[in-house]
Amino acid sequence: MARHKSISQRLKYRLEPSVKQDIVNDWSKGQQDKFFDAYKQLEDAIGRNDVHETHIALDALKDIGIKSFDAIPNIAKALIDTPPDGNYD
């Protein structure tokens, strides 16, 4: 099974700017989907007064936030370090 590459690893390749924009957009959409899934889980758990499930949902939200905010500087660095023309020479 192939190992999943981080967004910053995928952005380090010589790619057209539009392709890099698509990568960032897809990543952002994925993070947003994960966030709203966890948020819905939290709402449902609170509605059922399920303390255990509430803790699980809060942990999921925290993990999503930590991973996303940790990734942002790496995304910026990968975009900045790649010359616009893809020429590293």
Buried (B, 14 or more C-beta within 10 A) or exposed (E): EEEEEBBBEBBBEEBEEEEBEEBBEEBEEEBEEBBEBBBEBBEEBEEEEEEEBBEBBBEBBEEBEEEBEEBEEBBEEBBEEBEEEEEEE
